[in-house]
Amino acid sequence: MWTWKADRPVAVIVMIHGASEYHGRYKWLVEMWRSSGYHVVMGDLPGQGTTTRARGHIRSFQEYIDEVDTWIDKARTFELPVFLLGHSMGGLVAIEWFKQQRNPRITGIILSSPCLGLQIKVNKALDIASRGLNVIAPSLKVDSGLSIDMATRNEDVIEADQNDSLYVRKVSVRWYRELLKTIESAMVPTDAFLRVPLLVMQAGDDKLVDKTMVIKWFSGVASHNKAYKEWEGLYHEIFNEPEREDVFKAARAFTDQYI
């Protein structure tokens, strides 16, 4: 876990990265929040980035939720408003974390292209086989099928990621089955978000996440204060896209109004 402190803090934002990536890919976004008066708290999820556990593998999705719980505990020590920002699979983690809380004490939530459905469809035979392998060989790894140029149009980010040894390119059978199970759980209608401001920002040209499922989830969420914004033409990683400054301004406009 890392903390980047603002000079004159007004709030704290906890950021959760997506599948295969890690905190180091968020340097630009961290600095944007920090220079805007927000402490930033972020770490690497189990099996990703600099963590020592088996790369691309988890025993249970709950490992992610438990890890994020420690980040949020850290954020609360500053005794400032706390916001939660989850990107892609990190958005899914944020949803499931929030559903488990009786008193979340979160001022607002931003979900960036949350992983609530997959654009990349696994071969049906392989999908069926994964059910058995999840029992007898859960740590067996396969290629994720993801490529950097599917996530962003930003050439600088693509070039950096192609040579990044911390980027996870293979995932385990257990990871895949846990992801699907958690997506199914997240899609069940809930009123957990009834009283917390919620902003969902979705890439309009998302090649990784099925945006129709994001819209379906958003429509089913009971909330007194929710907003959905779709960024036309942007790829999955909206905070890495050439238009990212506009995306950040929209995110900050959301958080600023609740401080």
Contacts in CASP RR format, 6 or more apart in sequence:
PFRMAT RR
TARGET T0000
AUTHOR 0000-0000-0000
METHOD contacts of the structure
MODEL  1
MWTWKADRPVAVIVMIHGASEYHGRYKWLVEMWRSSGYHVVMGDLPGQGT
TTRARGHIRSFQEYIDEVDTWIDKARTFELPVFLLGHSMGGLVAIEWFKQ
QRNPRITGIILSSPCLGLQIKVNKALDIASRGLNVIAPSLKVDSGLSIDM
ATRNEDVIEADQNDSLYVRKVSVRWYRELLKTIESAMVPTDAFLRVPLLV
MQAGDDKLVDKTMVIKWFSGVASHNKAYKEWEGLYHEIFNEPEREDVFKA
ARAFTDQYI
1 41 0 8 1.000
1 42 0 8 1.000
1 43 0 8 1.000
1 70 0 8 1.000
1 71 0 8 1.000
1 74 0 8 1.000
2 23 0 8 1.000
2 41 0 8 1.000
2 42 0 8 1.000
2 43 0 8 1.000
3 39 0 8 1.000
3 40 0 8 1.000
3 41 0 8 1.000
3 74 0 8 1.000
4 30 0 8 1.000
4 31 0 8 1.000
4 33 0 8 1.000
4 34 0 8 1.000
4 39 0 8 1.000
4 40 0 8 1.000
5 34 0 8 1.000
5 39 0 8 1.000
6 33 0 8 1.000
6 34 0 8 1.000
6 35 0 8 1.000
6 36 0 8 1.000
6 37 0 8 1.000
6 38 0 8 1.000
6 39 0 8 1.000
7 37 0 8 1.000
8 37 0 8 1.000
9 37 0 8 1.000
9 38 0 8 1.000
9 39 0 8 1.000
9 78 0 8 1.000
9 80 0 8 1.000
10 37 0 8 1.000
10 38 0 8 1.000
10 80 0 8 1.000
10 81 0 8 1.000
10 259 0 8 1.000
11 37 0 8 1.000
11 38 0 8 1.000
11 39 0 8 1.000
11 80 0 8 1.000
11 81 0 8 1.000
11 82 0 8 1.000
11 83 0 8 1.000
11 107 0 8 1.000
11 255 0 8 1.000
11 259 0 8 1.000
12 38 0 8 1.000
12 39 0 8 1.000
12 40 0 8 1.000
12 41 0 8 1.000
12 75 0 8 1.000
12 78 0 8 1.000
12 80 0 8 1.000
12 81 0 8 1.000
12 82 0 8 1.000
12 83 0 8 1.000
13 33 0 8 1.000
13 38 0 8 1.000
13 39 0 8 1.000
13 40 0 8 1.000
13 41 0 8 1.000
13 75 0 8 1.000
13 82 0 8 1.000
13 83 0 8 1.000
13 84 0 8 1.000
13 85 0 8 1.000
13 255 0 8 1.000
14 40 0 8 1.000
14 41 0 8 1.000
14 42 0 8 1.000
14 68 0 8 1.000
14 71 0 8 1.000
14 72 0 8 1.000
14 75 0 8 1.000
14 82 0 8 1.000
14 83 0 8 1.000
14 84 0 8 1.000
14 85 0 8 1.000
15 23 0 8 1.000
15 26 0 8 1.000
15 29 0 8 1.000
15 30 0 8 1.000
15 40 0 8 1.000
15 41 0 8 1.000
15 42 0 8 1.000
15 85 0 8 1.000
15 86 0 8 1.000
15 87 0 8 1.000
16 42 0 8 1.000
16 45 0 8 1.000
16 68 0 8 1.000
16 71 0 8 1.000
16 84 0 8 1.000
16 85 0 8 1.000
16 86 0 8 1.000
16 87 0 8 1.000
16 90 0 8 1.000
16 91 0 8 1.000
16 93 0 8 1.000
16 94 0 8 1.000
17 23 0 8 1.000
17 25 0 8 1.000
17 26 0 8 1.000
17 42 0 8 1.000
17 43 0 8 1.000
17 44 0 8 1.000
17 45 0 8 1.000
17 48 0 8 1.000
17 86 0 8 1.000
17 87 0 8 1.000
17 88 0 8 1.000
17 90 0 8 1.000
18 45 0 8 1.000
18 86 0 8 1.000
18 87 0 8 1.000
18 88 0 8 1.000
18 89 0 8 1.000
18 90 0 8 1.000
18 91 0 8 1.000
18 115 0 8 1.000
19 48 0 8 1.000
19 88 0 8 1.000
19 89 0 8 1.000
19 90 0 8 1.000
19 115 0 8 1.000
19 144 0 8 1.000
19 146 0 8 1.000
19 168 0 8 1.000
19 171 0 8 1.000
19 179 0 8 1.000
20 48 0 8 1.000
20 56 0 8 1.000
20 144 0 8 1.000
20 146 0 8 1.000
20 167 0 8 1.000
20 168 0 8 1.000
20 169 0 8 1.000
20 171 0 8 1.000
21 48 0 8 1.000
21 49 0 8 1.000
21 167 0 8 1.000
21 168 0 8 1.000
22 43 0 8 1.000
22 44 0 8 1.000
22 45 0 8 1.000
22 48 0 8 1.000
22 49 0 8 1.000
22 50 0 8 1.000
22 166 0 8 1.000
22 167 0 8 1.000
23 42 0 8 1.000
23 43 0 8 1.000
23 44 0 8 1.000
23 49 0 8 1.000
23 50 0 8 1.000
24 166 0 8 1.000
25 157 0 8 1.000
25 161 0 8 1.000
25 164 0 8 1.000
25 240 0 8 1.000
26 42 0 8 1.000
26 239 0 8 1.000
28 239 0 8 1.000
28 240 0 8 1.000
28 244 0 8 1.000
29 239 0 8 1.000
29 244 0 8 1.000
29 248 0 8 1.000
30 40 0 8 1.000
30 42 0 8 1.000
32 248 0 8 1.000
32 252 0 8 1.000
33 40 0 8 1.000
33 252 0 8 1.000
34 40 0 8 1.000
36 252 0 8 1.000
38 83 0 8 1.000
38 255 0 8 1.000
39 75 0 8 1.000
39 78 0 8 1.000
39 80 0 8 1.000
41 71 0 8 1.000
41 72 0 8 1.000
41 74 0 8 1.000
41 75 0 8 1.000
42 71 0 8 1.000
43 67 0 8 1.000
43 71 0 8 1.000
44 50 0 8 1.000
44 51 0 8 1.000
45 51 0 8 1.000
45 63 0 8 1.000
45 64 0 8 1.000
45 67 0 8 1.000
45 68 0 8 1.000
45 90 0 8 1.000
45 93 0 8 1.000
46 53 0 8 1.000
46 58 0 8 1.000
46 63 0 8 1.000
46 64 0 8 1.000
46 67 0 8 1.000
47 53 0 8 1.000
47 54 0 8 1.000
47 55 0 8 1.000
47 56 0 8 1.000
47 57 0 8 1.000
47 58 0 8 1.000
47 168 0 8 1.000
48 55 0 8 1.000
48 56 0 8 1.000
48 168 0 8 1.000
49 55 0 8 1.000
49 166 0 8 1.000
49 168 0 8 1.000
50 166 0 8 1.000
54 139 0 8 1.000
54 172 0 8 1.000
55 168 0 8 1.000
55 170 0 8 1.000
56 141 0 8 1.000
56 168 0 8 1.000
56 170 0 8 1.000
56 171 0 8 1.000
56 172 0 8 1.000
56 175 0 8 1.000
57 138 0 8 1.000
57 139 0 8 1.000
57 141 0 8 1.000
57 171 0 8 1.000
57 172 0 8 1.000
57 174 0 8 1.000
57 175 0 8 1.000
58 64 0 8 1.000
58 172 0 8 1.000
58 174 0 8 1.000
58 175 0 8 1.000
58 178 0 8 1.000
59 138 0 8 1.000
59 174 0 8 1.000
60 178 0 8 1.000
61 93 0 8 1.000
61 96 0 8 1.000
61 178 0 8 1.000
61 179 0 8 1.000
61 181 0 8 1.000
61 182 0 8 1.000
64 90 0 8 1.000
64 93 0 8 1.000
65 93 0 8 1.000
65 96 0 8 1.000
65 97 0 8 1.000
65 100 0 8 1.000
68 93 0 8 1.000
68 94 0 8 1.000
68 97 0 8 1.000
69 97 0 8 1.000
72 82 0 8 1.000
72 84 0 8 1.000
72 97 0 8 1.000
72 106 0 8 1.000
75 82 0 8 1.000
76 82 0 8 1.000
76 105 0 8 1.000
81 107 0 8 1.000
81 258 0 8 1.000
81 259 0 8 1.000
82 105 0 8 1.000
82 106 0 8 1.000
82 107 0 8 1.000
83 106 0 8 1.000
83 107 0 8 1.000
83 108 0 8 1.000
83 109 0 8 1.000
83 110 0 8 1.000
83 255 0 8 1.000
83 258 0 8 1.000
84 94 0 8 1.000
84 97 0 8 1.000
84 98 0 8 1.000
84 106 0 8 1.000
84 108 0 8 1.000
84 109 0 8 1.000
84 110 0 8 1.000
85 94 0 8 1.000
85 109 0 8 1.000
85 110 0 8 1.000
85 111 0 8 1.000
85 112 0 8 1.000
85 251 0 8 1.000
86 93 0 8 1.000
86 94 0 8 1.000
86 110 0 8 1.000
86 111 0 8 1.000
86 112 0 8 1.000
86 114 0 8 1.000
87 112 0 8 1.000
87 113 0 8 1.000
87 114 0 8 1.000
87 237 0 8 1.000
87 239 0 8 1.000
88 112 0 8 1.000
88 113 0 8 1.000
88 114 0 8 1.000
88 115 0 8 1.000
88 208 0 8 1.000
88 209 0 8 1.000
88 236 0 8 1.000
88 237 0 8 1.000
89 115 0 8 1.000
89 179 0 8 1.000
90 114 0 8 1.000
90 115 0 8 1.000
91 111 0 8 1.000
91 112 0 8 1.000
91 114 0 8 1.000
91 115 0 8 1.000
92 114 0 8 1.000
92 115 0 8 1.000
92 116 0 8 1.000
92 179 0 8 1.000
92 182 0 8 1.000
92 183 0 8 1.000
92 186 0 8 1.000
94 109 0 8 1.000
94 111 0 8 1.000
94 114 0 8 1.000
95 111 0 8 1.000
95 114 0 8 1.000
95 186 0 8 1.000
96 182 0 8 1.000
96 185 0 8 1.000
96 186 0 8 1.000
98 104 0 8 1.000
98 106 0 8 1.000
98 109 0 8 1.000
98 192 0 8 1.000
98 193 0 8 1.000
98 196 0 8 1.000
99 186 0 8 1.000
99 190 0 8 1.000
99 192 0 8 1.000
101 192 0 8 1.000
104 196 0 8 1.000
106 196 0 8 1.000
107 196 0 8 1.000
107 197 0 8 1.000
107 255 0 8 1.000
107 258 0 8 1.000
107 259 0 8 1.000
108 196 0 8 1.000
108 197 0 8 1.000
108 198 0 8 1.000
108 199 0 8 1.000
108 255 0 8 1.000
108 258 0 8 1.000
109 193 0 8 1.000
109 196 0 8 1.000
109 197 0 8 1.000
109 198 0 8 1.000
109 199 0 8 1.000
110 199 0 8 1.000
110 200 0 8 1.000
110 201 0 8 1.000
110 251 0 8 1.000
110 254 0 8 1.000
110 255 0 8 1.000
111 198 0 8 1.000
111 199 0 8 1.000
111 200 0 8 1.000
111 201 0 8 1.000
112 201 0 8 1.000
112 238 0 8 1.000
112 239 0 8 1.000
113 201 0 8 1.000
113 202 0 8 1.000
113 203 0 8 1.000
113 206 0 8 1.000
113 208 0 8 1.000
113 209 0 8 1.000
113 211 0 8 1.000
113 214 0 8 1.000
113 236 0 8 1.000
113 237 0 8 1.000
113 238 0 8 1.000
114 200 0 8 1.000
114 202 0 8 1.000
114 209 0 8 1.000
114 214 0 8 1.000
114 217 0 8 1.000
115 179 0 8 1.000
115 183 0 8 1.000
115 208 0 8 1.000
115 209 0 8 1.000
116 183 0 8 1.000
116 186 0 8 1.000
116 187 0 8 1.000
116 209 0 8 1.000
116 210 0 8 1.000
116 213 0 8 1.000
116 214 0 8 1.000
116 216 0 8 1.000
116 217 0 8 1.000
117 183 0 8 1.000
117 209 0 8 1.000
117 210 0 8 1.000
117 213 0 8 1.000
117 214 0 8 1.000
118 183 0 8 1.000
118 208 0 8 1.000
118 209 0 8 1.000
118 210 0 8 1.000
119 206 0 8 1.000
119 207 0 8 1.000
119 208 0 8 1.000
119 209 0 8 1.000
119 210 0 8 1.000
120 145 0 8 1.000
120 146 0 8 1.000
120 208 0 8 1.000
122 130 0 8 1.000
122 176 0 8 1.000
126 142 0 8 1.000
130 173 0 8 1.000
130 176 0 8 1.000
130 177 0 8 1.000
131 177 0 8 1.000
133 140 0 8 1.000
133 173 0 8 1.000
134 173 0 8 1.000
134 174 0 8 1.000
134 177 0 8 1.000
137 173 0 8 1.000
138 172 0 8 1.000
138 173 0 8 1.000
138 174 0 8 1.000
139 172 0 8 1.000
139 173 0 8 1.000
139 174 0 8 1.000
140 172 0 8 1.000
140 173 0 8 1.000
141 170 0 8 1.000
141 171 0 8 1.000
141 172 0 8 1.000
141 173 0 8 1.000
142 170 0 8 1.000
142 171 0 8 1.000
142 172 0 8 1.000
142 173 0 8 1.000
142 176 0 8 1.000
143 169 0 8 1.000
143 170 0 8 1.000
144 168 0 8 1.000
144 169 0 8 1.000
144 170 0 8 1.000
144 171 0 8 1.000
146 169 0 8 1.000
146 208 0 8 1.000
148 157 0 8 1.000
148 158 0 8 1.000
148 161 0 8 1.000
148 162 0 8 1.000
148 167 0 8 1.000
149 158 0 8 1.000
150 207 0 8 1.000
150 208 0 8 1.000
150 235 0 8 1.000
150 236 0 8 1.000
151 207 0 8 1.000
151 208 0 8 1.000
151 235 0 8 1.000
151 236 0 8 1.000
151 237 0 8 1.000
151 240 0 8 1.000
152 158 0 8 1.000
152 235 0 8 1.000
152 236 0 8 1.000
152 237 0 8 1.000
152 240 0 8 1.000
152 241 0 8 1.000
153 234 0 8 1.000
153 235 0 8 1.000
153 241 0 8 1.000
153 242 0 8 1.000
154 237 0 8 1.000
154 240 0 8 1.000
154 241 0 8 1.000
154 242 0 8 1.000
154 244 0 8 1.000
157 237 0 8 1.000
157 240 0 8 1.000
161 167 0 8 1.000
183 213 0 8 1.000
186 217 0 8 1.000
187 213 0 8 1.000
187 216 0 8 1.000
187 217 0 8 1.000
189 220 0 8 1.000
189 221 0 8 1.000
189 222 0 8 1.000
190 221 0 8 1.000
190 222 0 8 1.000
191 222 0 8 1.000
193 221 0 8 1.000
193 222 0 8 1.000
193 223 0 8 1.000
193 226 0 8 1.000
194 222 0 8 1.000
194 223 0 8 1.000
194 224 0 8 1.000
195 224 0 8 1.000
195 225 0 8 1.000
196 223 0 8 1.000
196 225 0 8 1.000
197 225 0 8 1.000
197 226 0 8 1.000
197 254 0 8 1.000
197 258 0 8 1.000
198 221 0 8 1.000
198 223 0 8 1.000
198 225 0 8 1.000
198 226 0 8 1.000
198 227 0 8 1.000
199 226 0 8 1.000
199 227 0 8 1.000
199 228 0 8 1.000
199 229 0 8 1.000
199 251 0 8 1.000
199 254 0 8 1.000
200 214 0 8 1.000
200 218 0 8 1.000
200 226 0 8 1.000
200 227 0 8 1.000
200 228 0 8 1.000
200 229 0 8 1.000
201 228 0 8 1.000
201 229 0 8 1.000
201 230 0 8 1.000
201 231 0 8 1.000
201 238 0 8 1.000
201 247 0 8 1.000
201 250 0 8 1.000
201 251 0 8 1.000
202 209 0 8 1.000
202 211 0 8 1.000
202 214 0 8 1.000
202 215 0 8 1.000
202 228 0 8 1.000
202 229 0 8 1.000
202 230 0 8 1.000
202 231 0 8 1.000
202 238 0 8 1.000
203 209 0 8 1.000
203 211 0 8 1.000
203 230 0 8 1.000
203 231 0 8 1.000
203 233 0 8 1.000
203 234 0 8 1.000
203 235 0 8 1.000
203 236 0 8 1.000
203 237 0 8 1.000
203 238 0 8 1.000
203 241 0 8 1.000
204 211 0 8 1.000
204 230 0 8 1.000
204 231 0 8 1.000
204 232 0 8 1.000
204 233 0 8 1.000
204 234 0 8 1.000
205 232 0 8 1.000
205 233 0 8 1.000
205 234 0 8 1.000
205 235 0 8 1.000
206 235 0 8 1.000
206 236 0 8 1.000
207 235 0 8 1.000
207 236 0 8 1.000
208 236 0 8 1.000
209 236 0 8 1.000
211 230 0 8 1.000
215 228 0 8 1.000
218 226 0 8 1.000
218 228 0 8 1.000
227 254 0 8 1.000
229 250 0 8 1.000
231 238 0 8 1.000
231 241 0 8 1.000
231 243 0 8 1.000
231 247 0 8 1.000
234 241 0 8 1.000
234 243 0 8 1.000
234 247 0 8 1.000
235 241 0 8 1.000
238 244 0 8 1.000
238 247 0 8 1.000
239 247 0 8 1.000
239 248 0 8 1.000
241 247 0 8 1.000
END
